[in-house]
Amino acid sequence: MKMTTAEPVNAAGPTTTGPMTTTGPVTTTGPRTPNPRSGALPAAANPASAIPSGDGIRSADGTPSSPGIPSATQAAPASPLPAPRRTTGSGRAEGEAEGEAEPVGPDGKGQSAGARPGRAGGEPDGSADATTAAPHDPCAHGFLPERPPVRSLIGTWTRLDAMARAAAIAPDREAAVALVERAHRADELAALRQRVSRLSLRNAEAAAMRIAVIAVSCGWCGLDPQAPAARQVADEAFLDLWAAIAHRIDHDQFVALPTLALHNWAPERKPRRHIPIDQLARTEALVPIVRWAPEGQPLSRLDRLMLAATRLEAHGIWLFRLAETLAGRSPDDSSTPTALRRLVRVQHALRAQLLAEAADLSAAPATPQQRAVLGALAGQGALEPPVLQAADAVLGIGARRMREGRRQLLRRHLPAQHRAWLSAMDRHCAPVRTLAHRGGPDAAVYREAQESLIALRRTYTALVQAAARPTAAPLTKAA
């Protein structure tokens, strides 16, 4: 009698002792790739027009489109560009709003603060190679920084943070200079100078904003930190720190409005989710990081002017996209007058934004020191908003109303990548500017765009004058 035992059950299925054959095609369950012959593209690669829609321009089906720029209380329209990479989780959104982000290690996992390179002794992140950064795309967020500015520095750099806040509220230039000299005697400036190379590019830009605040408070905004003559006027240790920061961010002339305004703001409350930075600056109430008015007191005119310049850049994102649309277009192209009409509406909306800021700015307090800061910046041509320079590159107002040297003088306060983009727009929009010498309806639209830019410049100039005048005076719409 034979005894049999039960065979073990194979969880993976029956096994075969011979070769396996299939009777049908092998199918996979992975993601399908688009067929290039079918003409279908992925959603992120599907080209879309960068022209914002506006009243008076009808779509292909004859229905009017929506206005070009939403108000501050409206949600921003969907961007025609591929959506930026979003993060999930309330913790990550709050961290980005605070100017902090969880670093990523080589294996793709998050790193703790103690395991990060360059964080020894509580220092900021180690220096990042600027050449590895993604190229700047003004169509994504204009000339605003890619991420919200850093609210507060850490480690040894808290000394620079405190010095900038104290210099901004100093009663006069002598008091601000005394703060710098006191930091020099305490060897604080030398200690910061030794740590500049450890700064990440984002933290270096935050330090540059604080350096700019100190420089204009002391009356040194027109100095070259590397010039021998500057050492006869300003503190040597501060000039060394200034020059080191300028070298780290690769921008010598950063003491101007683009740094003082676009890197000196934060949302008043933390957003509940991650949103694009231009939408954040448009829809959220903004507060300055370094206040020109003491804590607990209302914002000064200088504070409100800088925040108004930031909101102007956020609302001007459509102007950058229209500039890209007009680049390389022929003046005889049917889309050229359409883009120019939308450019007119964008510039009218920007002017309305400035007029809305005028009442609060005129009613804000101002001190003689703050008016001196504004006068010094205006004397150096350092109060020109980047969005107006972008419109000038498209329409050529600067080349006609001011010499080319004056235009380059204004652009020197922008980073190198922004100056390169403006120079490219000068070249690529040259065919469109030939409409200035023509007649007909297309040329009339071009001249209307020029006139709207001139009116926008005058309104901004009136806003600066309202901030600098000793007595409150409302800005009229006839400005």
C-alpha positions as CSV (number, residue, x, y, z in Angstrom):
1,M,0.0,0.0,0.0
2,K,1.4,3.4,-1.1
3,M,1.1,6.4,1.0
4,T,0.8,9.8,-0.7
5,T,1.3,13.2,0.8
6,A,-0.3,16.5,-0.2
7,E,1.9,18.7,-2.3
8,P,2.6,22.2,-1.1
9,V,0.3,24.8,-2.6
10,N,2.1,27.4,-4.8
11,A,0.8,30.8,-3.9
12,A,2.0,32.2,-7.2
13,G,0.0,29.8,-9.2
14,P,0.6,26.5,-10.8
15,T,4.0,25.7,-12.1
16,T,5.0,24.0,-15.3
17,T,7.9,21.8,-16.1
18,G,8.0,22.6,-19.7
19,P,8.3,25.8,-21.7
20,M,5.5,28.2,-21.4
21,T,3.7,29.3,-24.5
22,T,1.3,32.1,-25.0
23,T,-1.7,32.1,-27.3
24,G,-2.2,35.8,-27.5
25,P,-0.2,39.1,-27.5
26,V,1.3,40.2,-24.3
27,T,-0.3,43.4,-22.9
28,T,1.1,45.8,-20.4
29,T,-0.7,47.9,-17.9
30,G,1.7,50.8,-17.8
31,P,1.0,54.4,-18.9
32,R,0.2,54.9,-22.5
33,T,2.3,57.3,-24.6
34,P,0.7,59.6,-27.1
35,N,0.8,58.5,-30.7
36,P,2.9,61.1,-32.6
37,R,0.9,60.4,-35.8
38,S,-2.4,61.2,-34.2
39,G,-1.4,64.8,-33.5
40,A,-2.4,64.6,-29.8
41,L,0.0,66.1,-27.4
42,P,0.2,65.8,-23.6
43,A,-1.6,68.6,-21.7
44,A,1.6,70.2,-20.5
45,A,3.0,70.3,-24.0
46,N,-0.1,71.6,-25.7
47,P,0.8,75.2,-26.8
48,A,-1.6,77.9,-25.7
49,S,-1.8,81.6,-26.4
50,A,-0.1,83.8,-23.9
51,I,-2.4,86.7,-24.6
52,P,-4.9,87.4,-21.8
53,S,-8.5,87.7,-22.8
54,G,-10.2,91.0,-22.5
55,D,-13.4,92.9,-23.2
56,G,-14.1,93.8,-26.8
57,I,-12.2,90.9,-28.3
58,R,-14.3,88.0,-29.4
59,S,-13.3,84.4,-29.7
60,A,-13.8,82.1,-32.7
61,D,-17.4,81.4,-31.8
62,G,-18.2,85.1,-31.5
63,T,-18.7,85.2,-27.8
64,P,-16.9,88.0,-25.9
65,S,-14.0,87.0,-23.7
66,S,-13.4,87.8,-20.0
67,P,-11.5,90.8,-18.8
68,G,-7.7,90.8,-19.0
69,I,-6.8,91.4,-15.4
70,P,-8.9,90.4,-12.4
71,S,-9.3,92.6,-9.4
72,A,-7.6,91.9,-6.1
73,T,-10.6,90.0,-4.8
74,Q,-11.0,87.8,-7.8
75,A,-9.2,84.5,-8.4
76,A,-6.5,84.7,-11.0
77,P,-7.4,83.0,-14.3
78,A,-5.8,79.8,-15.4
79,S,-2.3,80.4,-16.7
80,P,-1.8,79.6,-20.4
81,L,1.5,78.2,-19.5
82,P,2.1,74.7,-18.2
83,A,1.1,74.5,-14.6
84,P,4.0,74.8,-12.1
85,R,4.9,71.9,-9.9
86,R,2.6,72.0,-6.9
87,T,3.2,70.8,-3.5
88,T,0.7,69.1,-1.3
89,G,0.1,69.3,2.4
90,S,-0.7,72.2,4.7
91,G,2.7,72.0,6.3
92,R,4.6,72.4,3.1
93,A,2.4,75.3,2.0
94,E,3.0,77.1,5.3
95,G,6.7,76.5,5.1
96,E,6.9,78.1,1.7
97,A,4.9,81.1,2.9
98,E,7.5,81.5,5.7
99,G,10.3,81.4,3.2
100,E,11.4,77.9,4.3
101,A,11.4,74.7,2.4
102,E,12.3,71.1,3.3
103,P,15.6,70.3,1.6
104,V,15.8,67.1,-0.5
105,G,18.7,64.7,-0.2
106,P,20.4,62.9,-3.0
107,D,18.1,59.9,-2.7
108,G,15.0,62.2,-3.1
109,K,14.0,62.0,0.6
110,G,13.8,65.0,2.9
111,Q,16.7,65.8,5.1
112,S,16.7,67.0,8.7
113,A,18.3,70.3,9.7
114,G,21.2,68.5,11.3
115,A,22.0,66.4,8.2
116,R,22.0,69.3,5.7
117,P,25.4,70.4,4.3
118,G,26.3,73.9,5.3
119,R,24.0,74.0,8.3
120,A,26.6,73.7,11.0
121,G,26.2,76.1,13.8
122,G,22.8,77.1,12.7
123,E,23.9,78.7,9.5
124,P,21.7,78.9,6.4
125,D,21.8,76.4,3.6
126,G,25.1,75.8,1.9
127,S,25.9,77.7,-1.2
128,A,24.1,76.5,-4.3
129,D,25.7,76.7,-7.7
130,A,23.9,79.5,-9.6
131,T,24.6,77.8,-12.9
132,T,22.5,74.8,-12.0
133,A,19.4,76.9,-11.4
134,A,16.6,76.7,-14.0
135,P,16.6,79.6,-16.5
136,H,14.3,82.5,-15.6
137,D,11.0,82.7,-17.4
138,P,9.3,86.1,-17.1
139,C,6.1,84.6,-18.5
140,A,5.7,82.5,-15.3
141,H,5.9,85.3,-12.7
142,G,7.4,88.4,-14.3
143,F,10.4,89.8,-12.4
144,L,9.1,88.7,-9.0
145,P,11.2,86.2,-7.2
146,E,10.4,82.5,-7.8
147,R,9.5,82.0,-4.2
148,P,8.2,84.4,-1.4
149,P,11.1,86.3,0.1
150,V,12.7,85.0,3.3
151,R,11.0,86.5,6.3
152,S,13.8,86.3,8.8
153,L,17.5,85.2,8.6
154,I,18.9,82.6,11.0
155,G,22.1,82.0,12.8
156,T,24.7,84.7,12.7
157,W,22.7,86.5,10.1
158,T,20.1,87.6,12.6
159,R,22.5,90.4,13.4
160,L,22.1,91.8,9.9
161,D,18.3,91.4,10.2
162,A,18.3,93.4,13.4
163,M,20.6,96.0,12.0
164,A,18.4,96.6,8.9
165,R,15.3,96.9,11.0
166,A,17.0,99.4,13.3
167,A,18.4,101.4,10.4
168,A,15.1,101.6,8.6
169,I,13.5,103.4,11.6
170,A,16.5,105.6,12.5
171,P,15.5,109.2,12.9
172,D,18.3,110.4,10.6
173,R,21.3,109.3,8.6
174,E,23.7,110.0,11.5
175,A,21.8,107.5,13.7
176,A,21.9,104.9,10.9
177,V,25.6,105.4,10.4
178,A,26.2,105.0,14.1
179,L,24.5,101.6,14.0
180,V,26.9,100.4,11.3
181,E,29.9,101.7,13.2
182,R,28.8,100.0,16.4
183,A,28.5,96.7,14.5
184,H,32.0,97.2,13.0
185,R,33.5,97.8,16.4
186,A,31.8,94.6,17.7
187,D,33.3,92.6,14.7
188,E,29.8,91.6,13.6
189,L,30.4,92.8,10.0
190,A,33.6,90.8,9.7
191,A,31.9,87.7,11.0
192,L,29.1,88.1,8.5
193,R,31.6,88.7,5.7
194,Q,33.3,85.3,6.4
195,R,29.9,83.5,6.1
196,V,28.7,84.9,2.8
197,S,30.0,82.0,0.8
198,R,27.8,79.6,2.9
199,L,24.6,81.4,1.9
200,S,22.2,79.8,-0.6
201,L,21.3,82.1,-3.5
202,R,17.8,82.7,-2.0
203,N,19.2,83.7,1.4
204,A,21.9,85.8,-0.3
205,E,19.1,87.8,-2.0
206,A,17.4,88.2,1.4
207,A,20.7,89.5,2.8
208,A,21.1,91.8,-0.1
209,M,17.7,93.4,0.6
210,R,18.8,94.1,4.2
211,I,22.1,95.5,2.9
212,A,20.2,97.8,0.6
213,V,18.0,99.1,3.4
214,I,21.0,99.9,5.5
215,A,22.8,101.6,2.6
216,V,19.9,103.9,1.7
217,S,19.3,104.7,5.3
218,C,22.9,105.8,5.7
219,G,22.8,107.8,2.4
220,W,25.2,105.4,0.6
221,C,22.9,104.3,-2.2
222,G,25.0,105.8,-5.0
223,L,28.3,104.2,-3.9
224,D,30.2,101.5,-5.6
225,P,31.4,99.3,-2.7
226,Q,34.6,98.3,-4.6
227,A,35.6,101.8,-5.5
228,P,38.5,103.3,-3.5
229,A,36.6,106.6,-3.1
230,A,33.7,104.9,-1.3
231,R,36.0,104.0,1.6
232,Q,36.3,107.7,2.3
233,V,32.6,108.0,2.8
234,A,31.3,104.7,4.1
235,D,32.4,102.1,6.7
236,E,35.0,99.8,5.3
237,A,33.8,96.6,6.9
238,F,30.3,97.3,5.7
239,L,31.6,97.9,2.1
240,D,33.4,94.6,2.3
241,L,30.2,92.8,3.3
242,W,28.3,94.7,0.6
243,A,30.8,93.7,-2.1
244,A,30.8,90.1,-1.0
245,I,27.0,89.9,-1.2
246,A,27.0,91.6,-4.6
247,H,29.5,89.0,-5.8
248,R,27.4,86.2,-4.4
249,I,24.2,87.2,-6.2
250,D,26.2,88.4,-9.3
251,H,24.6,91.8,-9.2
252,D,26.6,95.0,-8.4
253,Q,23.9,97.7,-8.5
254,F,21.2,96.0,-6.4
255,V,20.5,99.0,-4.1
256,A,17.3,100.1,-5.8
257,L,13.6,99.5,-6.0
258,P,13.7,96.0,-7.5
259,T,15.5,94.7,-4.4
260,L,13.9,97.0,-1.8
261,A,10.4,96.2,-3.0
262,L,10.3,92.8,-4.7
263,H,12.3,91.1,-1.9
264,N,10.7,92.9,1.0
265,W,7.1,91.7,1.3
266,A,5.2,88.8,2.8
267,P,1.6,87.8,2.9
268,E,-0.1,89.0,6.1
269,R,-1.5,85.5,6.7
270,K,-0.3,82.1,5.6
271,P,-2.1,80.9,2.5
272,R,-4.0,77.6,3.0
273,R,-2.5,76.1,-0.1
274,H,0.4,76.7,-2.4
275,I,-0.4,79.3,-5.1
276,P,1.8,80.9,-7.8
277,I,3.7,83.9,-6.4
278,D,2.1,86.4,-8.7
279,Q,-1.3,85.3,-7.6
280,L,-0.2,85.4,-4.0
281,A,1.0,89.0,-4.4
282,R,-2.3,90.0,-6.1
283,T,-4.8,88.4,-3.9
284,E,-3.3,88.4,-0.4
285,A,-2.8,91.4,1.9
286,L,0.9,92.2,2.0
287,V,3.1,93.5,4.8
288,P,6.8,94.6,4.6
289,I,9.4,92.3,6.0
290,V,11.6,95.2,7.0
291,R,9.3,98.1,8.0
292,W,10.3,101.7,7.5
293,A,7.8,102.6,10.3
294,P,8.2,101.4,13.9
295,E,6.3,98.3,15.0
296,G,2.8,99.0,16.2
297,Q,2.5,102.2,14.1
298,P,0.7,102.5,10.7
299,L,2.7,101.8,7.6
300,S,4.6,104.8,6.3
301,R,4.4,106.2,2.7
302,L,7.7,104.5,1.9
303,D,6.3,101.2,3.0
304,R,3.1,101.6,1.0
305,L,5.1,102.7,-2.1
306,M,7.2,99.6,-2.0
307,L,4.2,97.4,-1.6
308,A,2.4,99.2,-4.4
309,A,5.4,98.5,-6.7
310,T,5.2,94.8,-5.7
311,R,1.5,94.6,-6.5
312,L,2.2,96.4,-9.8
313,E,4.6,93.7,-10.8
314,A,2.1,91.0,-9.8
315,H,-0.7,92.6,-11.9
316,G,1.7,93.2,-14.7
317,I,2.3,89.5,-15.4
318,W,0.1,89.7,-18.5
319,L,2.3,92.4,-19.9
320,F,5.3,90.0,-19.8
321,R,3.2,87.4,-21.6
322,L,2.1,89.8,-24.2
323,A,5.7,90.9,-24.8
324,E,6.6,87.3,-25.6
325,T,3.6,87.2,-27.9
326,L,4.7,90.3,-29.8
327,A,8.3,89.2,-30.0
328,G,9.2,88.4,-33.6
329,R,5.8,89.2,-34.9
330,S,5.5,91.0,-38.2
331,P,3.6,94.3,-38.1
332,D,1.4,92.9,-40.9
333,D,0.4,89.9,-38.8
334,S,-3.3,89.8,-38.0
335,S,-2.5,88.9,-34.4
336,T,-0.3,92.0,-33.8
337,P,-3.1,94.6,-33.5
338,T,-5.1,92.2,-31.3
339,A,-2.1,91.8,-28.9
340,L,-1.6,95.6,-28.9
341,R,-5.2,96.2,-27.9
342,R,-4.9,93.8,-25.0
343,L,-1.6,95.5,-24.1
344,V,-3.6,98.8,-23.9
345,R,-6.1,97.2,-21.5
346,V,-3.4,95.8,-19.3
347,Q,-1.7,99.2,-19.0
348,H,-5.0,100.8,-18.2
349,A,-5.6,98.2,-15.5
350,L,-2.1,98.9,-14.1
351,R,-2.8,102.6,-14.0
352,A,-6.1,102.0,-12.2
353,Q,-4.2,99.8,-9.7
354,L,-1.8,102.8,-9.0
355,L,-4.7,105.2,-8.6
356,A,-6.3,102.8,-6.1
357,E,-3.1,102.9,-4.0
358,A,-2.9,106.7,-4.0
359,A,-5.5,107.4,-1.4
360,D,-3.9,105.2,1.3
361,L,-0.4,106.3,0.4
362,S,-1.2,110.0,0.7
363,A,-2.9,109.5,4.0
364,A,0.1,107.6,5.5
365,P,2.6,109.3,7.7
366,A,6.1,110.2,6.5
367,T,9.2,111.4,8.3
368,P,12.0,113.6,6.9
369,Q,14.4,110.6,6.9
370,Q,12.0,108.6,4.7
371,R,11.6,111.5,2.3
372,A,15.4,111.7,2.2
373,V,15.6,108.0,1.3
374,L,13.1,108.5,-1.5
375,G,14.9,111.6,-2.8
376,A,18.2,109.7,-2.9
377,L,16.7,106.8,-4.7
378,A,15.0,109.0,-7.2
379,G,18.2,110.9,-7.8
380,Q,20.0,107.7,-8.8
381,G,17.2,106.6,-11.1
382,A,16.6,103.6,-8.8
383,L,12.8,103.8,-8.5
384,E,11.8,102.5,-11.9
385,P,9.5,99.5,-11.7
386,P,10.7,96.5,-13.8
387,V,7.2,96.1,-15.4
388,L,7.4,99.6,-16.9
389,Q,10.8,98.7,-18.4
390,A,9.3,95.6,-20.0
391,A,6.6,97.7,-21.6
392,D,9.3,100.2,-22.7
393,A,11.2,97.4,-24.4
394,V,8.2,96.4,-26.4
395,L,6.9,99.9,-27.4
396,G,10.2,101.7,-27.6
397,I,9.1,104.8,-25.6
398,G,12.5,105.0,-23.8
399,A,14.5,105.1,-27.0
400,R,12.3,108.0,-28.3
401,R,11.8,110.0,-25.1
402,M,15.2,109.4,-23.5
403,R,18.6,108.5,-24.8
404,E,19.7,104.9,-25.0
405,G,22.3,105.5,-22.3
406,R,19.5,106.6,-19.9
407,R,17.6,103.4,-20.6
408,Q,20.7,101.3,-19.8
409,L,21.2,103.4,-16.7
410,L,17.8,102.4,-15.4
411,R,18.3,98.7,-16.2
412,R,21.6,98.5,-14.3
413,H,19.5,98.0,-11.1
414,L,18.1,94.7,-12.5
415,P,19.8,91.3,-12.3
416,A,21.8,90.1,-15.3
417,Q,19.1,87.6,-16.5
418,H,16.4,90.3,-16.4
419,R,18.6,92.7,-18.3
420,A,19.3,90.0,-20.9
421,W,15.5,89.5,-21.3
422,L,14.9,93.2,-21.8
423,S,17.6,93.4,-24.4
424,A,16.1,90.4,-26.3
425,M,12.8,92.2,-26.3
426,D,14.4,95.3,-27.7
427,R,15.6,93.2,-30.7
428,H,12.6,90.9,-31.2
429,C,10.0,93.7,-30.9
430,A,11.7,96.0,-33.4
431,P,9.5,94.9,-36.3
432,V,6.4,95.9,-34.3
433,R,7.8,99.3,-33.5
434,T,7.9,100.1,-37.2
435,L,4.2,100.8,-36.9
436,A,5.2,104.1,-35.4
437,H,6.1,105.3,-39.0
438,R,3.0,103.9,-40.7
439,G,-0.6,104.9,-41.1
440,G,-3.8,103.0,-40.8
441,P,-5.8,101.3,-38.1
442,D,-2.9,99.1,-36.9
443,A,-0.6,102.1,-36.5
444,A,-3.3,103.9,-34.6
445,V,-3.5,100.9,-32.1
446,Y,0.2,101.0,-31.7
447,R,0.2,104.8,-30.9
448,E,-2.7,104.2,-28.4
449,A,-0.5,101.6,-26.7
450,Q,2.3,104.2,-26.5
451,E,0.0,106.8,-25.1
452,S,-1.3,104.5,-22.4
453,L,2.3,103.7,-21.3
454,I,3.1,107.4,-21.1
455,A,0.0,107.9,-18.9
456,L,1.0,104.9,-16.8
457,R,4.5,106.4,-16.2
458,R,3.0,109.8,-15.3
459,T,0.7,108.1,-12.8
460,Y,3.6,106.3,-11.2
461,T,5.7,109.4,-11.1
462,A,2.8,111.2,-9.3
463,L,2.6,108.4,-6.8
464,V,6.3,108.8,-6.0
465,Q,5.9,112.5,-5.7
466,A,2.9,112.0,-3.3
467,A,5.1,109.8,-1.2
468,A,8.0,112.3,-1.1
469,R,6.0,115.5,-0.4
470,P,5.9,116.7,3.2
471,T,2.1,117.3,3.3
472,A,-0.6,115.0,2.2
473,A,-2.1,115.8,-1.1
474,P,-4.5,113.4,-3.0
475,L,-3.5,112.1,-6.4
476,T,-6.0,113.1,-9.0
477,K,-7.0,111.0,-12.0
478,A,-5.8,113.7,-14.3
479,A,-2.2,113.0,-13.2
